[in-house]
Amino acid sequence: MRLGPRPLPQHLSLAAAIWSNSALALPALNSALLNSANSNPPNGSQPGESQRRLAAALRELAPALAKADPAQLTTALQAEGRRRFGRFLDGVTAYRRHDYRRSLPAAPVVWDEGTTKLRDYRGTTRSPANPRLLVIPSLVNRYHVLDLEAEASFLRWLGANGFDPFVVDWDAPGPLERGFSLSDYIVGRLQAALQAVRREKGGPIIAIGYCMGGDLALALALRRQKDLAALVCLATPWDFHAENASHARMVGQIGHQLEPILQILGEMPVDLLQSFFSGLDPFQVLKKFQHFATLDPEGASARRFVALEDWLNDGIALAAPVARECLTGWYGANSTGNLAWRVGGRVVDPAGLDLPVLNVIPSADRIVPPGSSRALTRRLARVEEMAPHAGHIGMMVGRHAAAEIWQPMAAWMRRVAG
């Protein structure tokens, strides 16, 4: 039986707190209605967008609440809370018991060092002119989202459409990697992986980075410009304070508070990382598992859901030095956007990159706000931007990903590769 959705205690506690106590919120709601009607913004300031939406919702709700019988409303809220909580538990149980298991064969390894491997996704039809692709995923999740299923595999699609893709398989940190910084991963492992790709026959080499991997790919490209023909950044964060800076600073503060854990364990555990991601949208897990409970468990939609959730719940711990750089550096201090992030002693400044870059910014991304990625566009000299209507994960596994994202990206890569 599966362990997810991780961290399960957090999701169960949130669901129970919301749906088991809905009736208890009535006095607070009535107070909010009263305050909304009688209060003005402090010091003449204008309310934010979220405050305006909340005020409008309260005004719309007020007439119905005024007419409702309090006892009947309390009973109805309790019943609805139990129904929603039950539907969520049904979804979690169905997921944990589903018979799907990943069955795609692992791609062959052409290079490895420590726990890092370079996997070969070249297709059966190979040509010396095929552009070689070094695909770099994030350090916090396995690369499998790029090879989720046979019919939803970005890597296999590239291999079948005139490219020679190689993907970095980070795996979990071993005893050596627990002491790694981002510089160790980039200057050490990624440069060695690039050398391995260079030894394989083929056309020009293009680096592709997804999410955090886009930042790693950018830092690599700045150091090895002569070995690359282009760079593709997929949903890559850059200015961590471009949108919701207060939340980013809060993540930085949490990073400081987690220092005792990092010192004892030498890594950031997976469940702590999952807590950070779920905090971006605390109710998303509750809603999607309620919906999963309504699906035919043998249907394609249910199997895709389980495959994706298995990937999400099979995260990778972050080495302690990397966790510090990302949480307190990237999020807390915005070291990337402020040009204070150094790799191998050099500042990572996109303005110094003299390569064609495609910056793909999914417009519905909740993990990497579009404004964060657009800040990267503004720092690059030779850049084109693509803004598909997709989410952070949907751009890799969505039903329309191949037609709306992968194909235009492939056309751009063929053009810049000559």
VMD Tcl script that draws the C-alpha trace (Angstrom):
set ca {
  {0.00 0.00 0.00}
  {1.27 3.43 -0.94}
  {2.37 5.93 1.70}
  {1.00 9.03 0.02}
  {-0.20 11.60 -0.42}
  {2.82 12.81 1.52}
  {2.98 14.13 4.16}
  {-0.26 12.28 4.90}
  {-0.66 13.50 8.53}
  {-0.57 17.10 7.32}
  {-3.28 16.53 4.69}
  {-5.48 14.53 7.07}
  {-5.16 17.17 9.79}
  {-6.07 19.97 7.40}
  {-9.07 18.07 6.04}
  {-10.32 17.21 9.52}
  {-9.85 20.77 10.79}
  {-11.79 22.27 7.89}
  {-14.63 19.84 7.35}
  {-15.20 18.60 10.90}
  {-15.40 22.12 12.29}
  {-17.31 24.02 9.61}
  {-20.24 24.74 11.90}
  {-17.92 26.22 14.51}
  {-16.90 28.87 11.99}
  {-20.39 30.42 11.88}
  {-19.81 32.96 14.69}
  {-16.53 34.04 13.09}
  {-18.29 34.36 9.73}
  {-21.03 36.54 11.18}
  {-18.37 38.69 12.82}
  {-16.54 38.99 9.50}
  {-19.76 40.09 7.81}
  {-20.27 42.78 10.43}
  {-16.69 44.01 10.21}
  {-16.78 44.00 6.42}
  {-19.84 46.20 6.41}
  {-18.61 48.68 9.00}
  {-14.84 48.94 8.63}
  {-12.58 51.01 6.40}
  {-9.01 50.22 5.29}
  {-6.48 51.42 7.89}
  {-4.77 54.78 7.28}
  {-6.68 55.26 4.06}
  {-4.84 52.39 2.33}
  {-6.51 50.48 -0.48}
  {-7.38 46.80 0.09}
  {-5.51 44.17 -1.89}
  {-7.10 42.00 -4.58}
  {-7.67 39.07 -2.23}
  {-9.30 41.38 0.34}
  {-11.60 42.81 -2.33}
  {-12.64 39.33 -3.46}
  {-13.33 38.28 0.13}
  {-15.39 41.40 0.80}
  {-17.45 40.82 -2.36}
  {-18.08 37.19 -1.39}
  {-19.19 38.20 2.10}
  {-21.62 40.79 0.71}
  {-23.11 38.18 -1.64}
  {-23.47 35.67 1.19}
  {-24.98 38.04 3.77}
  {-28.67 38.01 2.59}
  {-28.82 34.20 2.52}
  {-27.24 33.90 5.97}
  {-29.67 36.43 7.41}
  {-32.64 34.30 6.27}
  {-31.19 30.93 7.36}
  {-32.35 29.11 10.47}
  {-29.20 28.81 12.66}
  {-29.97 25.28 13.87}
  {-30.73 23.97 10.38}
  {-27.68 25.69 8.95}
  {-25.45 24.15 11.63}
  {-26.85 20.68 10.90}
  {-26.41 21.16 7.16}
  {-22.81 22.34 7.58}
  {-21.96 19.32 9.72}
  {-23.48 16.94 7.17}
  {-21.69 18.59 4.25}
  {-18.41 18.55 6.16}
  {-18.75 14.82 6.79}
  {-19.59 14.22 3.14}
  {-16.54 16.10 1.87}
  {-14.21 14.53 4.41}
  {-15.55 11.09 3.49}
  {-15.04 11.76 -0.22}
  {-11.46 12.83 0.45}
  {-10.78 9.67 2.47}
  {-12.34 7.57 -0.29}
  {-9.95 9.17 -2.78}
  {-6.91 8.57 -0.59}
  {-7.90 4.94 0.01}
  {-8.51 4.34 -3.71}
  {-5.10 5.79 -4.54}
  {-3.25 3.78 -1.90}
  {-4.84 0.54 -3.15}
  {-4.67 1.15 -6.91}
  {-3.02 -1.65 -8.90}
  {-0.97 0.66 -11.16}
  {2.80 0.25 -10.94}
  {5.40 1.96 -13.12}
  {6.53 -0.57 -15.74}
  {8.59 1.46 -18.22}
  {12.07 -0.03 -18.61}
  {14.92 2.09 -17.29}
  {16.96 3.76 -20.02}
  {20.60 2.62 -20.26}
  {23.29 4.46 -18.34}
  {26.14 5.94 -20.41}
  {27.98 7.65 -17.54}
  {27.79 7.70 -13.76}
  {29.60 9.18 -10.79}
  {28.50 8.64 -7.21}
  {24.72 8.53 -7.18}
  {24.44 10.59 -10.40}
  {23.75 8.84 -13.71}
  {23.33 9.96 -17.30}
  {20.60 7.97 -19.06}
  {20.38 7.53 -22.83}
  {16.95 8.13 -24.40}
  {18.08 8.12 -28.02}
  {15.58 6.51 -30.38}
  {16.22 3.64 -32.76}
  {16.60 5.98 -35.75}
  {19.86 7.83 -35.19}
  {21.63 10.34 -37.38}
  {24.97 12.15 -36.96}
  {23.01 15.37 -37.51}
  {20.59 14.85 -34.63}
  {20.99 17.60 -32.00}
  {22.17 16.12 -28.71}
  {20.18 17.22 -25.67}
  {21.42 17.35 -22.08}
  {18.20 17.36 -20.05}
  {18.60 18.53 -16.45}
  {15.70 17.99 -14.00}
  {15.28 19.39 -10.51}
  {17.21 17.94 -7.59}
  {14.06 17.51 -5.47}
  {12.14 15.04 -7.65}
  {13.13 12.08 -9.76}
  {13.32 12.67 -13.50}
  {10.38 10.31 -14.12}
  {7.94 13.15 -14.79}
  {9.83 13.52 -18.08}
  {9.19 9.82 -18.78}
  {5.91 9.23 -16.97}
  {4.21 6.77 -19.31}
  {4.83 5.47 -22.82}
  {2.17 7.86 -24.16}
  {3.27 10.75 -21.92}
  {7.05 10.79 -22.13}
  {8.83 13.99 -23.08}
  {12.15 12.14 -23.36}
  {10.86 9.32 -25.58}
  {9.00 11.84 -27.74}
  {12.24 13.75 -28.30}
  {14.06 10.53 -29.16}
  {11.39 9.67 -31.75}
  {11.42 13.14 -33.34}
  {14.98 13.71 -34.51}
  {16.81 14.44 -31.25}
  {19.32 12.48 -29.15}
  {18.26 13.14 -25.53}
  {20.31 12.29 -22.45}
  {18.81 12.94 -19.00}
  {20.57 13.45 -15.69}
  {19.28 11.01 -13.08}
  {20.28 12.59 -9.76}
  {18.92 9.90 -7.46}
  {19.02 10.45 -3.69}
  {22.19 11.88 -2.11}
  {24.65 9.26 -0.91}
  {27.26 9.74 1.83}
  {29.40 11.87 -0.50}
  {26.55 13.94 -1.97}
  {25.18 14.87 1.46}
  {28.06 17.34 1.67}
  {27.45 18.77 -1.82}
  {26.63 22.38 -2.55}
  {25.06 23.52 -5.81}
  {28.58 24.29 -7.03}
  {29.56 20.66 -6.48}
  {26.62 19.50 -8.55}
  {27.19 22.02 -11.35}
  {30.98 22.34 -11.55}
  {31.49 18.67 -10.77}
  {28.64 16.43 -11.87}
  {27.01 18.50 -14.63}
  {30.27 19.42 -16.32}
  {31.25 15.74 -16.29}
  {27.83 14.78 -17.70}
  {28.28 17.35 -20.47}
  {31.65 15.83 -21.29}
  {29.97 12.42 -21.53}
  {27.43 13.80 -24.01}
  {30.24 15.35 -26.05}
  {31.84 11.91 -26.37}
  {28.68 10.56 -28.00}
  {28.37 11.09 -31.76}
  {25.78 13.60 -32.90}
  {24.97 17.17 -33.77}
  {25.15 20.37 -31.70}
  {24.44 20.10 -27.97}
  {21.52 21.94 -26.36}
  {21.01 22.08 -22.59}
  {17.42 21.82 -21.32}
  {16.60 22.60 -17.69}
  {13.24 21.98 -16.01}
  {12.22 23.95 -12.91}
  {15.23 24.11 -10.54}
  {17.12 22.27 -13.28}
  {16.79 25.41 -15.41}
  {18.89 27.35 -12.91}
  {21.46 24.56 -12.88}
  {21.48 24.48 -16.69}
  {21.94 28.26 -16.86}
  {24.91 28.13 -14.49}
  {26.42 25.30 -16.55}
  {25.85 27.17 -19.82}
  {27.63 30.26 -18.50}
  {30.70 28.13 -17.75}
  {30.65 26.02 -20.94}
  {29.30 28.33 -23.64}
  {31.68 27.01 -26.31}
  {30.34 23.47 -25.87}
  {26.67 24.38 -26.26}
  {24.55 25.59 -29.14}
  {21.58 26.82 -27.09}
  {19.73 26.69 -23.79}
  {16.07 25.90 -23.06}
  {14.62 26.89 -19.68}
  {11.33 25.26 -18.73}
  {9.36 26.87 -15.86}
  {12.60 28.18 -14.39}
  {12.50 30.45 -11.31}
  {14.81 33.46 -11.19}
  {13.42 36.38 -9.19}
  {11.96 34.68 -6.12}
  {10.52 37.98 -4.87}
  {8.82 38.97 -8.11}
  {5.48 37.66 -6.84}
  {4.50 37.06 -3.21}
  {7.83 38.16 -1.77}
  {6.53 37.83 1.78}
  {5.91 34.10 1.30}
  {9.40 33.65 -0.14}
  {10.96 35.45 2.83}
  {8.91 33.26 5.17}
  {10.37 30.16 3.47}
  {13.81 31.65 4.07}
  {13.06 32.11 7.77}
  {11.80 28.54 8.02}
  {15.06 27.45 6.42}
  {16.97 29.12 9.25}
  {14.77 27.41 11.84}
  {15.41 24.00 10.29}
  {19.18 24.30 10.77}
  {19.28 21.77 13.67}
  {17.62 19.16 11.44}
  {20.07 19.85 8.60}
  {23.02 19.50 10.95}
  {21.81 16.22 12.47}
  {20.56 14.50 9.29}
  {22.86 16.10 6.73}
  {19.87 16.51 4.40}
  {16.38 17.98 4.08}
  {13.93 15.06 4.41}
  {11.40 14.46 1.66}
  {8.34 15.05 3.84}
  {9.61 18.49 4.85}
  {10.10 19.37 1.20}
  {6.60 18.13 0.40}
  {5.25 20.37 3.16}
  {6.82 23.39 1.46}
  {5.24 22.56 -1.89}
  {1.80 21.81 -0.43}
  {1.96 25.14 1.39}
  {1.82 26.92 -1.98}
  {-1.80 25.73 -2.32}
  {-2.87 23.89 0.86}
  {-6.27 22.88 -0.52}
  {-5.10 21.46 -3.85}
  {-4.45 17.98 -2.47}
  {-7.85 17.89 -0.77}
  {-9.66 18.90 -3.95}
  {-7.82 16.57 -6.30}
  {-8.32 13.48 -4.12}
  {-12.01 14.29 -3.78}
  {-12.14 14.34 -7.57}
  {-10.12 11.12 -7.84}
  {-12.77 9.35 -5.76}
  {-15.26 9.97 -8.59}
  {-13.11 8.42 -11.36}
  {-13.36 4.93 -12.81}
  {-10.30 3.23 -11.23}
  {-9.68 1.29 -14.46}
  {-9.92 4.35 -16.68}
  {-7.03 6.19 -18.31}
  {-7.60 9.33 -16.22}
  {-7.30 7.40 -12.96}
  {-4.13 5.63 -14.08}
  {-2.54 8.91 -15.16}
  {-3.48 10.42 -11.79}
  {-1.86 7.53 -9.90}
  {1.27 7.62 -12.07}
  {1.70 11.33 -11.41}
  {1.01 11.04 -7.68}
  {3.53 8.20 -7.42}
  {6.12 10.51 -8.93}
  {5.19 13.37 -6.61}
  {5.39 11.13 -3.55}
  {8.71 9.59 -4.58}
  {10.71 12.73 -3.89}
  {14.43 13.06 -3.19}
  {15.98 14.54 -0.07}
  {18.13 17.64 -0.55}
  {21.71 17.69 0.66}
  {21.97 20.09 3.61}
  {24.23 22.66 1.85}
  {21.86 22.69 -1.14}
  {18.84 23.15 1.13}
  {20.54 26.15 2.75}
  {21.36 27.72 -0.62}
  {17.83 27.25 -1.91}
  {15.75 28.09 1.16}
  {17.72 30.91 2.77}
  {19.57 32.01 -0.37}
  {17.17 31.71 -3.30}
  {13.89 32.16 -1.42}
  {14.89 34.24 1.59}
  {17.52 36.57 0.13}
  {16.55 36.25 -3.56}
  {20.22 35.62 -4.31}
  {19.49 34.73 -7.94}
  {17.44 37.82 -8.77}
  {19.88 40.02 -6.83}
  {22.88 38.53 -8.68}
  {24.37 37.25 -5.44}
  {24.27 33.53 -6.29}
  {27.77 32.20 -6.95}
  {28.76 28.90 -8.52}
  {32.38 27.92 -8.36}
  {33.19 31.41 -7.12}
  {31.54 33.18 -10.09}
  {28.35 35.21 -9.97}
  {25.59 33.62 -12.06}
  {24.51 36.53 -14.25}
  {22.30 35.62 -17.24}
  {23.43 38.80 -19.01}
  {26.79 37.13 -19.62}
  {25.30 34.32 -21.70}
  {25.95 34.67 -25.44}
  {23.76 31.77 -26.55}
  {20.22 31.62 -27.96}
  {17.78 30.87 -25.14}
  {14.15 29.75 -25.20}
  {12.40 30.62 -21.94}
  {9.15 28.62 -21.63}
  {6.85 30.15 -19.00}
  {3.58 28.24 -18.38}
  {0.93 30.84 -17.64}
  {-0.94 28.72 -15.05}
  {2.15 27.76 -13.04}
  {1.51 27.78 -9.27}
  {4.93 26.45 -8.27}
  {7.07 28.93 -10.22}
  {5.12 32.19 -10.61}
  {5.34 33.50 -14.20}
  {6.78 36.79 -12.95}
  {9.74 34.94 -11.48}
  {10.60 33.42 -14.87}
  {9.97 36.63 -16.82}
  {12.66 38.31 -14.73}
  {15.09 35.82 -16.30}
  {13.97 36.86 -19.78}
  {14.81 40.47 -18.98}
  {18.40 39.54 -18.03}
  {19.14 37.53 -21.17}
  {20.56 39.04 -24.35}
  {19.48 36.48 -26.98}
  {16.16 35.14 -25.76}
  {12.76 34.16 -27.08}
  {9.84 33.58 -24.76}
  {7.00 31.10 -25.03}
  {4.02 31.32 -22.65}
  {1.73 28.29 -23.15}
  {-1.50 27.96 -21.20}
  {-0.37 25.13 -18.92}
  {0.64 24.38 -15.38}
  {4.05 23.56 -13.97}
  {3.54 19.81 -14.30}
  {0.96 19.90 -17.09}
  {3.58 21.25 -19.50}
  {5.34 17.89 -19.16}
  {2.45 15.42 -18.90}
  {-0.70 17.26 -20.00}
  {-2.96 15.95 -22.76}
  {-1.99 18.81 -25.07}
  {1.65 19.14 -24.03}
  {3.08 17.52 -27.18}
  {1.09 19.66 -29.62}
  {1.19 22.97 -27.77}
  {4.61 22.90 -26.05}
  {6.93 20.13 -27.20}
  {6.42 20.66 -30.95}
  {7.04 24.45 -30.92}
  {10.04 23.86 -28.67}
  {11.40 21.22 -31.05}
  {10.97 23.58 -34.01}
  {12.94 26.27 -32.16}
  {15.74 23.82 -31.30}
  {16.02 22.63 -34.91}
  {16.25 26.23 -36.08}
  {18.98 27.31 -33.68}
  {20.92 24.05 -34.18}
  {21.14 24.80 -37.86}
}
mol new
graphics top color blue
foreach p $ca { graphics top sphere $p radius 0.5 }
foreach p [lrange $ca 0 end-1] q [lrange $ca 1 end] { graphics top cylinder $p $q radius 0.2 }
display resetview
